Amino acid sequence: MKALIGGIFGIALGSFVLTTSAAESITFQDAGVAGLISTGVVPVEVQVDFGSLPAAAGAIEIEYIGADGDVVRRRKTVPILPETTVSRWMMVSPPTPTTPMTATLLDGNGRVLMTSTPRTAASLASPVPPGDTITVIVGTDRGGFELLTPDTLDAVTTTPMTSATIVAQDLPHALAAFHGINTMIWSDGGAPSPETAAAVLSWVRNGGHLVLFPPAMGAPWGEGSGDLSVEVGLEETPQPRSVSGTTLGAFFDGGVTGRTLDLPNLVDTEPWKTIRTDESDVPVITRRALGFGHVTAVAIDPSRRALAALRNREGGLVRPNMASLWGAVLARRDLPVISQLEAAANEERLRGRPMTITTTLTDSLPAHWLNRTTTVSGRLLLAGGLAGIYFIVAGPLLWRVFRGRAMLWPALGMCAAAFAVVAWIVGSIVMPSNVHVKHMTVLDHVSGSLEHRVQSWMDLQLPGAGNRLILAPTAVDSNELSHTALMRTWQPASAASITFGDVRRLPSATEDGEFVTAARDATTRLHLQWRGVVNPERWGRLFASSPNAPIGIQDDALHGVLENRLDVPVRDMSIIWIQGPATNVGAGGEWIDPTRAGMPLVRGQWWSPVNGELLPGEQIDLSLIEPSPASDLARTLHERQLAFSTSMGLLMLSDAQARHAMELLSLWSLATPPPWAIPAPPVGIEKPIARRERELMPKWALPKRAFGANLDLGPWLASPALIVLGWIDSSDLPVPLHINGEVADEQNGLILVRWILPLGNVSDTSDEPT
């Protein structure tokens, strides 16, 4: 008997070992790129080892608790293949980076095959604070980029920057993984795989900024590696040229000796535009647009090995000048000369952080136009009024009429029934029966492109109590341009979290452009990011040059006629002309005067020439707008920023101030940074007096960005262009929004349109899509 039991136990143990040796598993493998993720939407990678599972259709599903307490599920199909391991990138939007997530493998019938250990986004990667920029460096040589993150720099820049280093072979090959990255700098990180190159190209077209240094130009991006060089116009490795170090003095801190080095001869013909030249007027930084993003080529090799031949006047190794080199590459105005910054710090002349930031621009800004406080308050007052009347009638009044009589209780019952009917009738009248969408939308279009980019914050009023499938279509149109969409729940950081008692496990959303929510006769807030071709009859071109007077530059003056091609009026327009690089780049003076802080990137003008509205078909003759000191771009931006120094926060903003805040977020790269130094004390004065002088200096009020990094036009602001901003009131969404397969009944909201016309050095007569 014992032998029989032992045999059965041995067989069972052996079966268990054989079963588990297949090592089926599902795990969260990664999040974001290079260990960095942005807040809100998080790309996560789920890896599945199928082991000995039989071949079948399957799906990966991620679950987490949403902001309203319901269980949110996102699903992506995957074929189950025995003895293989696959990974899939999926977009999730947990309320916080510390919200636990669980991944599950399902078969074709929805049966659970395996489940992962719960993980949080914060355990997979480091969350970056809202408003910060994320830069990924592909390569080991940072080219002085590490100088952008000293402790002293945090006190003087307008926008904090977070960066990380990675090599090409470790980059994901899915577009979803790159969500939240602002800039990718490619130096000596090696060649990407074709899949990774294709994902990087799609990321650029969505608005990313790819920076190529000499090791990444030409061959590493050639045939077999995604052909990015062909796509961006760098088909061959740029031929080297011998350059004297003295001609590059403006790009290095402290100047350089006359040693020479080889730099690639950059492409500077259309569509490439020269951003910076050396002292011999040879291009050192060139840039071209690609979709809504940019590719920048930099001739100066960031590797320390290539720069080792250069020495400063004291014989030490040179360091890149942040303002001249990286300021132009990253299209940022707020990067100081590090040697001056360090000298001021050593002399205890840094202001540090004594400035007063009176307004922080957060994601409560779009909610300025979405709050339904009045509607909700009116319904609450009505409900409270009905309840009060009922208690008066059913209490003191009926007691007084029927006191001590047998009819009291029947009267109370009839009164309750009557008020129930009244409440039902009133509720049917005041409660909405249709889906209503209120939105605040930013609509972008680059002249000559077929595509548009949409960012929309929506407040959906959903009647009924069932589940709703909300979809922004992502089909491929007749021109074979693929749309991209990403939809998630959104709640302003300042809003209180509201959860419902009836927690629901919502059906799965299978596409990034769809979301499933429970109606509950309540409102749902969603954020949509979308790129594709909108209705061409309604939104096709926004603005355009008049065929008889194309917009362009002649004799350093702006000419041409701008026409409103929309079928609705555009209000409060701003016409911004980026004329070209600033003439004093590289001077690098200390930022003592608040009105002239920072290193200007470009010269420009900002006009608001239209009083009231620009009607459909109406035109503006740009040659009649005269440049003047009053319309100087830097001055106008500075005045706009000062307007926030007297405000009491976002809740107190007027409608005009809220609009100006959205415009300021669009041009944040050119915004005036805070002054960072106090004047040096006279010779012979001790440092303690300088410290006292710093304490006595007036504090400087400045708005701070904690939201809208993806609204910044960035590199579009660093080369010649005409940028038109305008507002459309009471408009429907540019993107069709389907609720359970039907277009939303009522749509109403505010749209900020942003139209960009790149300008060359000669008249640009083409405004047709290419």
C-alpha positions in Angstrom: 0.0 0.0 0.0 2.8 2.4 0.9 4.5 1.5 -2.3 1.4 2.3 -4.3 0.9 5.7 -2.6 4.6 6.5 -3.1 4.3 5.7 -6.8 1.2 7.9 -7.2 3.0 10.7 -5.4 6.1 10.3 -7.6 4.0 10.4 -10.8 2.1 13.5 -9.5 5.4 15.2 -8.6 6.9 14.3 -12.0 3.9 15.7 -13.8 4.1 18.9 -11.8 7.8 19.3 -12.7 7.1 18.7 -16.3 4.2 21.1 -16.3 6.0 23.9 -14.6 9.2 23.4 -16.6 7.5 25.0 -19.5 7.8 28.2 -17.5 4.7 30.0 -18.8 4.8 33.6 -17.5 3.5 37.1 -18.1 5.3 40.0 -16.6 5.6 43.8 -16.9 9.0 44.2 -18.6 9.5 48.0 -19.1 7.9 51.4 -19.2 8.8 54.4 -21.3 12.3 54.8 -22.7 15.5 54.9 -20.8 13.7 54.6 -17.5 11.6 57.8 -17.9 7.9 58.2 -18.2 5.6 61.2 -18.3 2.6 61.6 -16.0 -0.8 60.8 -17.4 -0.4 58.3 -20.2 2.2 55.6 -19.6 3.5 53.2 -22.2 4.2 49.8 -20.7 5.7 46.6 -22.2 4.2 43.3 -21.3 6.3 40.1 -22.0 4.6 36.7 -22.3 6.4 33.3 -22.3 3.9 30.9 -23.8 5.8 27.8 -22.7 3.9 24.7 -23.8 0.5 26.4 -24.2 -1.2 25.1 -27.4 -1.4 27.5 -30.4 -4.5 29.6 -30.3 -5.8 33.1 -30.5 -5.2 35.2 -27.4 -5.1 38.6 -25.8 -3.1 40.5 -23.2 -5.2 42.6 -20.8 -4.1 45.2 -18.3 -6.3 46.1 -15.4 -6.2 48.9 -12.9 -8.5 51.0 -10.7 -9.4 54.2 -12.5 -9.9 57.7 -11.0 -13.7 57.1 -10.4 -13.1 53.7 -8.7 -14.1 51.5 -11.7 -11.9 48.7 -13.0 -10.4 49.9 -16.3 -9.2 47.3 -18.8 -7.1 47.7 -21.9 -6.6 44.7 -24.3 -4.4 43.9 -27.2 -4.7 40.7 -29.3 -1.7 38.4 -29.5 -1.4 34.9 -31.1 -0.4 32.2 -28.6 2.6 30.3 -30.1 4.1 27.4 -28.1 7.7 27.7 -27.0 8.0 31.4 -27.9 8.2 34.7 -26.1 6.6 37.9 -27.3 6.2 41.4 -25.9 3.6 44.1 -26.6 3.6 47.8 -25.8 0.3 49.1 -24.5 -0.9 52.6 -23.4 -2.4 52.9 -19.9 -3.5 55.9 -17.9 -3.5 55.0 -14.2 -4.7 57.8 -11.9 -1.2 57.9 -10.2 2.2 56.3 -11.0 1.7 54.2 -7.9 -1.6 52.7 -8.9 -1.1 48.8 -9.1 -1.6 47.2 -12.5 -2.1 43.6 -13.4 -1.5 41.9 -16.7 -3.5 38.8 -17.8 -3.2 36.4 -20.7 -6.6 35.4 -22.1 -7.5 32.8 -24.6 -9.9 33.3 -27.5 -12.9 32.6 -25.2 -11.8 35.1 -22.6 -10.6 32.4 -20.2 -7.7 33.5 -18.0 -4.5 31.5 -18.7 -2.1 33.3 -16.5 -1.8 36.5 -14.4 1.2 38.7 -13.5 2.3 40.0 -10.2 0.8 43.5 -9.7 3.2 46.3 -10.6 3.1 50.1 -10.6 4.4 52.4 -13.3 6.7 54.0 -10.7 8.3 50.6 -10.1 9.1 50.3 -13.8 10.4 53.8 -14.5 10.9 57.2 -13.0 7.9 59.6 -13.4 8.8 63.0 -14.7 6.9 66.0 -13.1 4.3 67.6 -15.3 5.7 70.4 -17.4 9.2 69.0 -17.5 10.8 68.1 -20.8 12.2 64.6 -21.4 15.4 64.2 -23.5 16.7 60.8 -24.5 20.4 60.6 -25.5 21.2 57.7 -27.8 25.0 57.2 -27.2 27.6 57.2 -24.5 29.1 60.7 -25.4 26.8 63.4 -24.0 28.7 66.2 -25.7 28.4 68.6 -22.8 24.8 67.8 -22.3 25.6 66.8 -18.7 26.4 70.5 -18.1 22.7 71.3 -18.5 21.8 69.7 -15.2 24.0 71.2 -12.5 22.3 72.3 -9.3 22.7 75.9 -10.0 20.9 75.6 -13.4 17.6 74.6 -11.8 17.3 78.0 -10.3 17.6 80.0 -13.5 15.8 77.9 -16.2 12.2 78.4 -17.1 11.5 74.7 -17.7 13.2 71.8 -15.9 14.8 69.1 -18.1 15.1 65.4 -17.4 17.5 63.3 -19.5 18.7 59.7 -19.7 21.2 57.8 -21.9 20.5 54.6 -23.9 22.1 52.8 -26.8 20.2 52.0 -30.1 19.9 48.2 -29.5 18.0 48.9 -26.2 15.5 51.2 -27.8 11.9 49.9 -28.2 10.6 49.2 -31.7 7.1 50.5 -31.0 5.8 54.0 -31.5 3.8 53.8 -28.3 7.0 53.5 -26.2 8.1 57.0 -27.2 5.1 58.8 -25.8 6.1 61.8 -23.6 9.6 62.2 -25.1 10.3 65.7 -26.3 13.8 65.3 -27.8 16.0 62.4 -28.9 19.7 63.2 -29.4 21.5 60.6 -31.4 25.3 60.6 -31.2 27.3 57.4 -31.1 24.6 55.1 -30.0 24.9 52.8 -33.0 22.4 52.0 -35.8 18.8 51.3 -35.1 16.9 48.3 -36.3 14.4 48.9 -39.2 11.5 48.6 -36.7 13.0 51.1 -34.3 13.9 53.5 -37.2 10.3 53.3 -38.4 9.0 54.0 -34.8 11.3 57.0 -34.5 10.2 58.4 -37.8 6.5 58.1 -36.7 7.3 59.7 -33.4 9.0 62.7 -35.3 5.9 63.1 -37.5 3.8 63.2 -34.4 5.8 66.2 -33.1 9.1 64.8 -31.8 12.5 66.4 -32.2 15.3 64.2 -33.5 18.8 65.6 -33.2 21.6 63.9 -35.3 25.3 64.4 -34.5 28.0 63.3 -36.9 28.3 59.7 -35.7 24.6 59.2 -36.5 24.6 60.8 -39.9 24.7 58.8 -43.1 25.7 55.2 -43.0 24.2 54.1 -39.7 20.8 55.2 -40.9 21.2 53.9 -44.4 19.9 50.8 -46.2 18.9 48.0 -43.8 18.4 50.4 -40.9 15.1 51.9 -41.6 16.3 54.3 -44.3 15.8 57.3 -42.1 18.7 59.1 -44.0 16.7 58.9 -47.2 13.5 60.0 -45.4 15.1 63.2 -44.0 17.4 64.0 -46.9 20.8 62.8 -45.6 21.2 60.0 -48.2 25.0 60.0 -47.9 27.5 60.6 -45.1 28.3 64.3 -45.2 31.8 64.9 -46.5 34.2 66.3 -43.9 35.8 69.7 -44.0 38.7 71.1 -42.1 37.7 73.9 -39.8 39.8 76.2 -37.7 38.8 76.1 -34.0 38.8 79.9 -33.8 35.8 80.1 -36.1 33.8 78.0 -33.6 34.6 80.2 -30.6 31.0 81.2 -30.1 30.0 77.6 -29.5 32.5 76.9 -26.7 32.7 78.3 -23.3 35.8 80.5 -22.8 36.9 80.5 -26.5 39.3 78.0 -28.3 42.7 78.0 -29.8 43.5 77.8 -33.5 43.7 74.0 -33.7 41.6 72.5 -36.5 39.2 69.6 -36.7 37.1 67.9 -39.3 33.4 68.7 -39.3 30.8 67.3 -41.8 29.5 69.7 -44.5 25.8 69.9 -43.6 22.9 70.0 -46.1 21.5 73.5 -46.1 19.2 73.4 -49.1 15.4 73.1 -49.0 13.8 71.7 -46.9 16.8 72.1 -44.6 17.2 75.6 -43.0 20.4 77.0 -41.5 20.0 77.6 -37.8 23.5 78.6 -36.8 26.8 79.2 -38.8 30.4 79.6 -37.7 32.3 82.8 -38.1 32.9 81.9 -41.7 29.2 81.7 -42.4 29.3 77.9 -42.9 26.3 76.1 -41.5 27.0 74.3 -38.2 23.3 73.6 -37.3 20.6 72.9 -39.8 17.0 71.8 -39.3 14.1 70.6 -41.4 10.4 69.9 -40.6 9.0 66.4 -40.9 5.3 66.2 -40.3 4.6 68.1 -37.0 8.2 67.4 -35.8 11.7 68.3 -36.7 15.1 66.7 -37.5 18.2 68.8 -36.6 21.7 68.1 -37.9 24.6 69.4 -35.9 28.1 69.4 -37.3 30.0 69.7 -34.0 30.8 66.2 -32.8 29.6 65.9 -29.2 32.2 63.2 -28.4 35.0 64.3 -26.1 37.4 62.4 -28.3 36.7 64.7 -31.3 36.9 67.8 -29.2 40.1 66.8 -27.4 42.2 68.7 -29.9 40.6 71.9 -28.9 41.8 73.8 -25.9 40.6 77.0 -24.3 42.9 80.0 -23.7 44.0 78.6 -20.4 45.0 75.3 -22.0 42.1 73.3 -20.5 39.5 71.2 -22.4 36.7 73.3 -23.9 33.1 73.0 -22.9 30.1 73.6 -25.2 28.5 77.0 -24.7 25.0 76.1 -23.6 23.4 79.3 -25.0 25.0 79.1 -28.4 25.1 75.4 -29.1 22.5 73.6 -27.0 20.1 76.6 -26.9 19.9 76.6 -30.7 19.7 72.8 -30.9 17.0 72.5 -28.3 15.2 75.7 -29.3 15.5 77.0 -25.7 16.1 80.6 -24.7 16.9 79.9 -21.0 20.3 78.2 -21.1 23.1 80.4 -19.6 26.8 80.3 -20.1 27.9 77.9 -17.5 31.2 79.6 -16.7 29.3 82.9 -15.8 26.8 80.9 -13.8 29.5 79.2 -11.8 31.4 82.4 -11.3 28.3 84.1 -9.9 27.6 81.1 -7.7 31.2 81.3 -6.3 30.8 85.0 -5.6 27.4 84.3 -3.9 25.6 86.5 -6.5 23.0 84.0 -7.6 19.4 85.0 -6.8 18.6 81.3 -6.1 14.8 81.0 -5.7 13.6 84.3 -4.1 11.3 85.1 -7.0 7.6 85.0 -6.4 5.7 82.7 -8.8 2.1 83.9 -8.5 0.5 81.7 -11.2 1.4 78.1 -12.0 -0.1 77.0 -15.3 -1.5 73.5 -14.6 -4.0 71.2 -16.3 -6.7 73.2 -14.6 -6.3 75.7 -17.4 -8.4 73.9 -20.0 -11.0 73.2 -17.2 -11.5 76.9 -17.1 -13.9 76.5 -20.1 -15.3 73.1 -19.1 -16.6 73.5 -15.5 -20.3 72.7 -15.2 -20.7 74.2 -11.7 -23.7 76.4 -12.7 -25.6 73.5 -14.2 -24.9 71.1 -11.4 -25.6 73.7 -8.7 -29.0 74.5 -10.4 -30.0 70.8 -10.3 -28.9 70.5 -6.7 -31.0 73.6 -5.7 -34.0 72.2 -7.5 -33.7 68.8 -5.8 -33.2 70.5 -2.5 -36.3 72.7 -3.1 -38.5 69.7 -3.9 -37.3 67.9 -0.8 -38.0 71.0 1.3 -41.5 71.4 0.0 -42.2 67.7 0.5 -41.2 67.8 4.1 -43.3 70.9 4.7 -46.3 69.4 3.1 -45.9 65.9 4.5 -44.9 67.1 7.9 -46.5 70.2 9.6 -49.2 70.8 6.9 -50.7 67.3 6.8 -50.4 66.9 10.6 -52.3 70.2 11.1 -55.1 69.1 8.6 -55.5 65.5 9.7 -54.3 65.6 13.3 -55.8 62.7 15.3 -57.8 61.4 12.3 -57.6 58.0 10.6 -56.9 59.6 7.2 -53.4 60.9 8.3 -51.5 57.8 7.1 -53.3 57.4 3.8 -52.7 61.1 3.2 -49.0 60.7 3.9 -48.9 57.8 1.4 -50.7 59.8 -1.3 -48.5 62.8 -0.7 -45.3 60.7 -1.1 -46.7 59.1 -4.3 -47.7 62.5 -5.7 -44.2 64.0 -5.0 -42.6 60.9 -6.5 -44.5 61.6 -9.7 -43.6 65.3 -9.6 -40.0 64.5 -9.1 -40.0 62.0 -12.0 -41.6 64.6 -14.3 -39.3 67.4 -13.3 -36.3 65.1 -13.5 -37.3 64.0 -17.0 -37.4 67.7 -18.0 -34.2 68.9 -16.4 -32.0 65.8 -16.9 -30.4 65.6 -20.3 -31.5 62.9 -22.7 -28.7 63.5 -25.3 -25.0 63.1 -25.2 -23.4 66.5 -24.8 -19.7 67.2 -25.4 -18.1 70.3 -24.1 -14.5 70.8 -25.1 -11.4 72.9 -25.2 -9.3 72.0 -28.3 -6.0 73.0 -29.8 -6.0 72.4 -33.6 -2.6 72.5 -35.5 -1.9 72.6 -39.2 1.3 73.1 -41.1 0.8 74.8 -44.5 1.3 72.3 -47.3 0.4 69.3 -45.2 -2.7 67.1 -45.5 -2.7 66.2 -41.8 -3.9 68.1 -38.7 -3.0 67.5 -35.1 -5.7 67.8 -32.4 -5.4 68.0 -28.6 -8.7 68.2 -26.9 -9.9 68.2 -23.3 -13.5 67.1 -23.1 -16.4 67.0 -20.6 -18.9 64.4 -21.8 -22.4 64.4 -20.3 -23.7 60.9 -20.6 -27.3 60.1 -19.9 -28.5 56.7 -18.7 -26.7 54.2 -16.6 -25.1 51.7 -19.0 -21.5 51.4 -20.4 -20.5 53.7 -23.2 -17.8 53.0 -25.9 -16.2 56.3 -26.9 -14.2 56.1 -30.1 -12.1 58.6 -32.1 -11.8 56.8 -35.5 -8.2 55.9 -36.5 -8.9 54.4 -40.0 -6.6 54.9 -42.9 -8.0 57.4 -45.4 -7.9 57.4 -49.2 -4.5 59.0 -49.2 -3.1 56.1 -47.1 -2.1 58.4 -44.3 -2.5 56.5 -41.0 -4.3 58.4 -38.2 -3.0 58.1 -34.6 -5.2 58.6 -31.6 -4.8 58.3 -27.9 -7.7 58.7 -25.5 -7.6 58.7 -21.7 -9.5 59.9 -18.7 -8.5 63.2 -17.4 -9.1 65.1 -14.2 -7.4 68.4 -13.3 -4.8 68.0 -10.5 -6.7 70.6 -8.4 -10.0 68.7 -8.7 -11.2 66.4 -5.9 -11.3 62.7 -6.7 -14.9 61.4 -6.9 -15.5 57.6 -6.7 -18.8 55.8 -7.1 -20.3 53.3 -4.7 -21.2 50.8 -7.5 -17.8 49.8 -8.7 -17.9 48.3 -12.1 -15.5 46.2 -14.1 -15.7 47.9 -17.5 -15.4 46.1 -20.8 -12.0 46.1 -22.5 -10.8 48.9 -24.8 -8.9 47.3 -27.6 -7.6 50.4 -29.4 -5.6 53.5 -28.2 -8.3 55.7 -29.8 -11.1 54.3 -27.7 -12.3 54.4 -24.1 -15.0 52.6 -22.2 -16.8 54.3 -19.3 -19.9 54.0 -17.2 -22.6 56.6 -17.9 -24.4 57.0 -14.5 -26.2 60.1 -15.7 -22.9 62.0 -14.9 -20.0 63.6 -16.7 -16.8 62.0 -17.8 -13.7 64.0 -18.6 -11.4 62.7 -21.5 -8.2 63.9 -23.1 -7.7 63.2 -26.8 -4.5 63.4 -28.8 -5.1 62.8 -32.5 -3.2 63.2 -35.7 -4.7 62.6 -39.2 -6.8 64.1 -41.9 -9.9 65.9 -40.6 -13.0 66.9 -42.6 -11.3 68.7 -45.5 -14.4 70.7 -46.4 -14.6 72.1 -42.9 -11.1 72.2 -41.6 -8.9 71.6 -44.6 -6.5 74.6 -44.6 -7.4 76.9 -41.7 -5.6 79.8 -43.4 -3.8 80.2 -46.7 -1.9 82.6 -48.9 -4.0 84.5 -51.5 -3.1 83.0 -54.9 -2.6 86.5 -56.3 -0.4 87.6 -53.3 1.6 84.6 -51.9 3.1 85.1 -48.5 6.9 85.4 -48.4 10.0 87.5 -47.7 11.2 90.1 -50.1 14.0 92.6 -49.2 13.8 91.5 -45.5 10.1 92.5 -45.4 7.0 90.4 -45.1 4.7 90.4 -48.1 1.5 88.6 -49.1 -2.1 88.3 -48.2 -3.4 86.0 -45.5 -6.9 84.6 -46.0 -9.3 82.9 -43.5 -10.2 79.6 -45.3 -12.6 78.4 -42.5 -16.3 78.7 -42.6 -16.4 80.4 -39.2 -15.1 83.6 -37.8 -11.7 83.6 -36.0 -11.4 85.9 -33.0 -8.5 87.5 -31.1 -5.9 86.6 -33.7 -2.1 86.9 -33.2 0.2 87.0 -36.2 3.8 86.0 -35.2 6.6 86.5 -37.7 9.8 84.6 -36.8 12.3 86.7 -38.8 15.5 84.8 -38.2 18.3 84.1 -35.7 19.0 86.8 -33.2 22.1 88.7 -34.0 23.6 88.7 -30.5 23.6 84.9 -29.9 26.9 83.9 -28.3 27.4 87.2 -26.4 26.4 85.5 -23.2 25.9 88.4 -20.8 24.7 88.0 -17.2 21.0 88.0 -16.8 20.6 91.0 -14.4 18.0 93.1 -16.1 14.7 91.2 -15.8 13.4 92.7 -19.1 16.4 91.2 -21.1 17.0 87.9 -19.3 18.0 84.9 -21.4 19.7 84.4 -24.7 17.2 85.4 -27.5 16.9 82.7 -30.1 15.3 84.7 -32.8 14.2 88.1 -33.9 10.4 88.4 -34.4 7.3 90.5 -34.4 3.9 89.8 -32.7 0.9 91.6 -34.1 -2.8 91.5 -33.1 -4.0 93.4 -36.2 -7.7 92.4 -36.2 -10.2 94.1 -33.9 -12.9 91.6 -33.2 -13.2 88.9 -35.9 -11.7 87.8 -39.2 -14.7 86.6 -41.1 -14.7 83.6 -43.5 -13.0 84.6 -46.7 -11.7 87.9 -45.2 -8.1 88.8 -45.9 -5.2 90.6 -44.2 -2.5 92.3 -46.3 0.6 91.5 -44.3 2.7 94.1 -46.1 0.6 96.8 -44.4 1.8 95.6 -40.9 4.9 97.5 -40.0 7.5 96.1 -37.6 8.1 98.3 -34.7 9.6 98.2 -31.1 6.0 98.0 -29.8 5.4 94.7 -31.6 8.8 93.2 -30.9 8.2 89.5 -30.1 10.4 89.4 -27.0 8.8 92.5 -25.6 5.3 91.3 -26.2 6.0 87.9 -24.6 7.5 89.7 -21.6 4.4 91.9 -21.2 2.1 88.9 -21.5 4.1 87.2 -18.7 3.9 90.3 -16.5 0.1 90.2 -16.8 0.2 87.0 -14.6 2.2 88.7 -11.8 -1.0 90.3 -10.4 -3.3 87.3 -10.8 -4.3 85.2 -7.8 -4.0 81.8 -9.5 -5.8 79.9 -12.2 -9.2 80.0 -10.4 -9.1 83.8 -10.6 -8.2 84.1 -14.3 -10.5 86.0 -16.6 -11.4 84.5 -19.9 -8.9 86.8 -21.7 -6.1 85.8 -19.3 -6.9 82.1 -19.8 -6.6 82.5 -23.5 -3.3 84.4 -23.1 -2.0 81.6 -20.9 -2.7 79.0 -23.6 -0.9 81.2 -26.1 2.0 81.6 -23.7 2.3 77.8 -23.4 2.5 77.7 -27.2 5.5 80.0 -27.2 7.2 78.8 -24.0 10.5 78.2 -25.7 10.8 82.0 -26.3 9.4 83.1 -22.9 11.5 85.4 -20.8 13.4 83.4 -18.1 13.9 84.7 -14.6 16.9 87.0 -13.9 19.6 84.9 -12.2 22.3 87.2 -11.0 22.7 90.4 -9.0 25.3 93.0 -10.0 28.8 92.3 -8.9 29.8 94.4 -5.9 32.3 97.2 -6.5 36.0 96.4 -6.1 36.9 96.2 -2.4 33.4 95.4 -1.2 33.1 92.2 0.8 30.7 89.4 -0.2 28.4 89.7 2.8 27.3 93.1 1.4 26.5 91.3 -1.9 24.4 88.9 0.0 22.5 91.7 1.8 22.0 93.4 -1.6 20.5 90.2 -3.0 18.0 90.1 -0.1 17.0 93.7 -0.7 16.4 93.3 -4.4 12.7 93.1 -5.4 11.3 89.7 -6.0 10.4 88.8 -9.6 7.0 87.4 -10.3 6.8 84.9 -13.1 4.3 82.2 -14.3 5.5 78.6 -14.0 4.7 75.8 -16.4 3.5 72.6 -14.7 1.4 71.5 -17.8 1.5 71.8 -21.6 5.0 70.5 -22.5 3.4 69.0 -25.7 1.7 72.4 -26.5 5.1 74.1 -26.9 5.8 74.8 -30.6 9.5 74.4 -29.8 11.7 74.2 -32.9 9.0 75.9 -35.0 9.9 79.0 -33.1 13.6 78.8 -33.9 13.6 79.3 -37.7 11.8 81.7 -40.1 8.1 81.1 -40.1 4.7 82.8 -40.0 2.6 81.5 -37.1 -1.1 82.5 -36.8 -3.0 81.9 -33.6 -6.8 82.5 -33.3 -9.8 81.4 -31.4 -13.1 79.9 -32.6 -16.1 80.1 -30.3 -19.0 77.7 -30.0 -17.7 75.0 -32.4 -18.0 71.3 -32.7 -15.0 69.0 -32.4 -12.8 68.8 -35.5 -12.5 65.0 -34.9 -15.7 62.9 -35.2 -16.4 61.4 -31.7 -18.5 58.3 -31.7 -20.5 57.2 -28.6 -21.7 53.6 -29.0 -21.2 53.9 -32.7 -23.1 57.2 -33.1 -21.8 60.7 -33.4 -22.3 62.8 -30.3 -25.6 64.7 -30.4 -24.5 68.0 -29.1 -21.0 69.4 -29.3 -19.9 72.8 -28.2 -16.5 74.3 -27.3 -13.6 76.6 -27.8 -10.8 75.9 -30.4 -7.4 77.5 -30.5 -6.2 77.2 -34.1 -2.4 77.3 -34.7 -1.4 77.6 -38.4 2.3 77.5 -39.3 3.8 78.6 -42.6 7.6 77.9 -42.9 9.4 80.7 -44.6 12.6 80.6 -46.6 14.9 83.4 -47.6 12.9 84.0 -50.8 9.3 84.4 -51.5 7.4 81.1 -50.8 4.8 80.9 -53.5 3.6 77.4 -52.8 0.8 76.7 -50.3 -0.6 73.6 -51.8 -0.4 70.3 -50.0 2.6 68.2 -51.0 
